Amino acid sequence: MNTTPLSIPPLISGGIMLSYRCTSTCRHCLYRCSPDRPDEWMTLDMAETIFTVLKKESYLQSIHIAGGEPTLKWPLLLDVIRLSRKMHIPVEYMETNASWCKSRTTTQKKMHELKEAGLTSLLVSVSMFHNEFVAFSHTRNCVEIAREVFGNENVILYLPHMYHLIAEMPGDGKHSLEDFCDHHGIRPGSLSLLKLYDVVPSGRAVSALRHCYQKRSVATFSGQSCRNDLLSTTHFHIDHEGNLFTGCCAGIAQATVPDLHPSVLSDTHPVFSMLCTEGPFGLMETSGKEHGFKPRHEGYVSKCALCLHVREHLSETGKFHELRPSYFYSE
């Protein structure tokens, strides 16, 4: 048992997730957001608590507002932006999939509302994964009108080359991933598809995009610690419940507001501690001995995929409070 506590480093940059609720069920989503997630949202009281705690983070550079899709609760979104400005919290941008931008007139009105509330920059998610759920006409409206309202330099396309690739598709509606691949001469099950967007092999991608990866035996991941990933605070997220997620590791919260820097020990945070010391392989072995976990014979596409499978099993026991929210593991 590890008796030396781990400490979460100072927070540098991250996102405030208003909800896991989204208009889309994108195949690459790290946080497994979807329209089927509970209609649960951050309260203004929780937002104020989060901002109060973040004001004490001396190395914090910026935050962004995210979801799910934050525009689904428009009045709440505006209130959170106003609150961040009132509390002098540096909001770098708001992230959106542009699903709300069907009408140019309505889009322009809402863009001005965002700006008047205090938003200064917008990030528009653009990819072949988003285009399966969001018509390109919506994305184009969002980008063009945001540039008019916020200025070109304050509109971020993630990613710019994806915008041009989707613009080349016939029509300006939705396109399946398969149609996108066919049009651009990409093999649907190839790694080159994922490199277009730099997909992280975790979250929903390990199942929805598993055919794009080569499976490896569990022994491949022996000795691969997750310490650097889990102690990275350059892209943290805090969800609507106040759970803190570091790195790109969704579903494992080693801290919550108001205490974002607790002493992390193996008896209080066994999963997090084990991943930091022995990685997913060590977690798999311990879970096999103590909780009957059995790895898949065919192997896994990444250590993150192995980790997620183990955590799904452990979540079912109801014994690990750090594995939350519970519905993250319900896919």
C-alpha positions in Angstrom: 0.0 0.0 0.0 1.3 3.4 -0.9 1.5 5.6 2.2 3.1 8.5 0.5 0.3 10.9 -0.6 0.1 12.2 -4.2 -0.7 15.8 -4.7 -2.5 17.3 -7.6 -0.2 20.1 -9.1 -1.5 23.6 -9.5 -4.1 23.9 -12.2 -3.0 25.7 -15.3 -5.7 25.5 -18.0 -9.0 23.6 -18.3 -12.7 23.4 -19.1 -15.8 23.8 -17.1 -18.4 21.2 -18.2 -21.9 22.4 -17.8 -23.3 19.0 -18.5 -22.7 15.6 -20.2 -25.8 16.2 -22.2 -25.2 16.8 -25.9 -27.0 16.8 -29.2 -24.5 14.3 -30.6 -23.1 10.9 -29.8 -19.7 11.4 -31.5 -17.6 8.3 -32.0 -14.5 10.0 -30.6 -15.9 11.6 -27.5 -13.6 11.3 -24.5 -16.4 12.1 -22.0 -19.0 9.9 -23.8 -21.5 12.7 -24.0 -24.8 12.2 -25.8 -28.5 13.1 -25.9 -29.2 10.1 -23.7 -27.2 11.4 -20.7 -29.3 12.6 -17.8 -30.6 16.2 -18.2 -28.4 17.3 -15.3 -26.7 20.7 -15.4 -24.3 22.8 -13.3 -26.1 25.1 -11.0 -25.1 28.8 -10.6 -24.2 28.0 -7.0 -21.8 25.3 -8.2 -20.3 27.6 -10.8 -19.7 30.2 -8.2 -18.1 27.6 -5.9 -15.8 26.5 -8.8 -14.8 30.0 -9.7 -14.1 30.9 -6.1 -11.8 27.9 -5.8 -10.1 28.6 -9.2 -9.4 32.2 -8.1 -7.0 30.7 -5.5 -5.1 28.8 -8.2 -2.0 31.1 -8.6 -0.8 29.5 -11.9 -4.2 29.4 -13.6 -4.0 30.9 -17.1 -7.4 30.3 -18.5 -10.5 28.2 -18.6 -13.0 27.4 -21.3 -16.7 26.6 -21.1 -17.7 23.3 -22.5 -20.2 20.4 -22.3 -21.7 18.2 -23.6 -23.2 21.0 -25.6 -23.4 24.1 -23.4 -25.9 26.0 -25.6 -28.7 23.5 -24.7 -29.4 25.5 -21.6 -29.1 29.0 -23.1 -30.1 31.1 -20.0 -27.7 29.1 -17.8 -24.9 29.5 -20.3 -25.3 33.3 -20.3 -25.5 33.4 -16.5 -22.3 31.4 -16.2 -20.5 33.7 -18.6 -21.8 36.8 -16.7 -20.7 35.2 -13.4 -17.2 34.5 -14.7 -16.8 38.1 -15.8 -18.1 39.4 -12.5 -15.6 37.2 -10.6 -12.7 38.0 -13.0 -12.2 34.5 -14.1 -10.4 34.4 -17.5 -12.7 32.6 -19.9 -10.6 31.9 -23.0 -13.5 30.6 -25.2 -16.7 28.7 -25.2 -16.8 25.4 -27.1 -19.7 24.4 -29.3 -20.7 21.9 -32.0 -22.8 24.6 -33.8 -26.0 22.4 -33.7 -28.0 25.5 -32.7 -27.0 27.6 -35.8 -29.7 26.5 -38.3 -31.0 30.0 -38.9 -28.5 32.8 -39.7 -30.8 35.4 -38.1 -31.2 33.4 -34.8 -27.5 32.6 -34.8 -26.5 36.3 -35.2 -28.9 37.2 -32.3 -27.5 34.6 -30.0 -23.9 35.5 -30.9 -24.5 39.0 -29.8 -26.1 37.7 -26.6 -22.9 35.7 -25.9 -20.8 38.8 -26.5 -22.9 41.1 -24.4 -22.7 38.5 -21.5 -19.0 38.8 -21.7 -17.7 36.0 -24.0 -14.8 37.1 -26.2 -14.0 34.0 -28.2 -15.7 30.9 -29.6 -14.3 27.5 -30.4 -16.2 25.6 -33.1 -15.8 21.8 -33.1 -15.5 20.6 -36.7 -14.8 17.1 -37.7 -16.1 14.1 -39.7 -17.4 12.8 -36.3 -19.4 16.0 -35.6 -20.7 16.2 -39.2 -22.6 12.9 -38.7 -24.9 14.8 -36.3 -24.5 18.5 -37.3 -25.2 19.7 -40.8 -22.3 21.6 -42.4 -24.7 24.5 -43.1 -25.0 24.9 -39.3 -21.3 24.8 -38.9 -20.8 27.3 -41.7 -23.4 29.7 -40.2 -21.7 29.4 -36.8 -18.2 30.2 -38.1 -19.1 33.0 -40.5 -21.4 34.8 -38.0 -19.0 34.3 -35.1 -16.3 36.0 -37.2 -18.6 38.9 -37.8 -19.4 39.3 -34.2 -16.2 38.4 -32.4 -13.6 39.0 -35.2 -11.6 36.5 -37.2 -8.9 36.2 -34.6 -11.4 35.3 -31.9 -12.9 32.3 -33.7 -11.1 29.0 -33.3 -11.8 26.1 -35.6 -11.0 22.7 -34.2 -9.7 21.8 -36.6 -9.3 24.2 -39.6 -8.4 21.5 -42.2 -11.5 19.5 -41.2 -13.6 22.5 -42.1 -12.3 22.5 -45.6 -12.5 18.7 -46.0 -16.2 18.7 -44.9 -16.9 21.7 -47.1 -15.8 19.6 -50.1 -18.5 17.0 -49.4 -21.6 17.1 -51.7 -24.3 19.2 -50.2 -24.1 21.0 -46.9 -25.9 18.6 -44.7 -24.9 15.7 -42.5 -22.7 12.9 -43.8 -21.9 9.5 -42.3 -18.4 8.7 -41.5 -18.4 6.1 -44.2 -19.5 8.6 -46.8 -16.8 11.0 -45.7 -14.2 8.3 -46.1 -15.5 7.2 -49.5 -15.5 10.8 -50.8 -11.9 11.5 -49.7 -10.5 8.0 -50.6 -9.8 7.0 -47.0 -10.2 3.4 -45.7 -12.9 3.6 -42.9 -11.0 1.2 -40.7 -7.6 2.8 -41.1 -5.4 4.7 -38.6 -4.9 7.5 -41.2 -8.6 8.4 -40.6 -7.9 9.0 -36.9 -4.8 11.0 -37.6 -6.9 13.5 -39.4 -8.3 14.5 -36.0 -5.6 13.2 -33.6 -8.1 11.0 -31.8 -7.2 9.9 -28.3 -7.8 6.1 -28.0 -10.0 6.4 -24.9 -13.6 7.2 -24.1 -16.1 6.2 -26.8 -13.4 5.8 -29.4 -12.1 2.5 -27.9 -15.4 0.9 -28.9 -16.9 3.0 -31.7 -13.5 3.3 -33.6 -11.9 0.0 -32.4 -11.6 -1.3 -36.0 -9.2 1.6 -36.8 -6.6 0.3 -34.3 -4.5 -2.8 -34.0 -5.2 -4.8 -30.8 -2.3 -5.7 -28.6 -2.0 -8.2 -25.8 -2.4 -7.0 -22.2 1.3 -7.8 -21.6 2.2 -5.0 -23.9 1.0 -2.5 -21.3 3.0 -3.9 -18.4 5.0 -1.3 -16.6 3.3 1.7 -18.3 2.4 4.1 -15.5 -0.2 6.8 -16.0 1.4 9.2 -13.5 2.4 11.9 -16.0 -1.1 11.9 -17.6 -3.0 11.9 -14.3 -0.9 14.6 -12.8 -1.1 16.9 -15.9 -3.2 20.0 -15.3 -2.7 21.8 -18.6 -6.1 20.5 -19.9 -8.1 19.6 -16.8 -11.9 19.5 -16.7 -14.4 20.1 -13.8 -17.9 18.7 -14.5 -21.3 19.9 -13.3 -21.0 18.0 -10.1 -17.6 19.6 -9.2 -15.6 16.5 -10.1 -12.0 17.2 -11.2 -10.5 15.3 -14.1 -6.9 15.7 -15.1 -5.1 15.0 -18.4 -7.5 13.3 -20.8 -8.8 10.8 -18.2 -12.6 11.0 -18.0 -14.5 9.1 -15.3 -11.9 9.1 -12.6 -12.1 12.1 -10.2 -9.4 12.3 -7.6 -10.7 15.5 -6.3 -13.8 17.7 -6.1 -14.6 21.3 -5.3 -14.0 22.9 -2.9 -10.9 20.8 -2.2 -9.1 20.4 -5.5 -5.8 19.3 -3.9 -6.5 16.6 -1.4 -4.0 14.1 -0.2 -4.4 11.2 -2.6 -3.6 7.9 -0.9 -4.1 4.3 -1.9 -6.7 3.7 0.8 -8.8 6.8 -0.2 -8.2 6.7 -4.0 -7.1 3.2 -4.8 -7.8 3.3 -8.5 -6.0 6.6 -9.1 -3.1 5.6 -6.9 -2.7 2.3 -8.7 -2.7 3.9 -12.1 -0.1 6.4 -11.0 2.2 3.7 -9.7 1.6 0.5 -11.8 -0.6 1.7 -14.6 -3.6 -0.1 -16.1 -1.8 -3.5 -16.2 -1.3 -3.3 -12.4 -4.9 -2.2 -11.9 -6.0 -5.2 -14.1 -4.0 -7.7 -12.0 -5.2 -6.3 -8.7 -8.8 -6.2 -9.9 -8.6 -9.7 -11.2 -7.4 -11.0 -7.7 -9.8 -8.9 -5.7 -12.9 -8.3 -7.9 -12.9 -11.1 -10.5 -12.0 -9.0 -13.5 -11.0 -10.9 -16.6 -9.4 -9.1 -19.6 -10.5 -9.7 -23.1 -8.6 -12.5 -24.9 -8.3 -10.4 -28.1 -6.4 -7.6 -26.3 -6.9 -3.9 -26.4 -6.2 -1.0 -28.7 -4.4 1.1 -26.0 -3.6 1.1 -22.4 -6.5 3.6 -22.0 -8.8 1.0 -23.5 -7.6 -1.6 -21.0 -8.0 0.9 -18.2 -11.5 1.8 -19.2 -12.5 -1.8 -19.3 -11.2 -2.5 -15.8 -12.8 0.7 -14.5 -16.2 -0.3 -16.0 -15.9 -3.6 -14.1 -15.0 -1.9 -10.8 -17.7 0.7 -11.2 -20.3 -2.1 -11.2 -19.2 -3.0 -7.7 -20.2 0.4 -6.3 -17.2 0.4 -4.0 -15.0 3.1 -5.7 -16.3 6.6 -5.1 -13.6 8.1 -7.4 -15.2 6.5 -10.4 -17.8 9.1 -11.3 -20.2 10.0 -12.6 -21.5 6.5 -12.6 -23.4 6.9 -15.9 -20.0 7.5 -17.6 -19.6 3.8 -17.3 -23.1 2.9 -18.6 -22.3 2.6 -22.4 
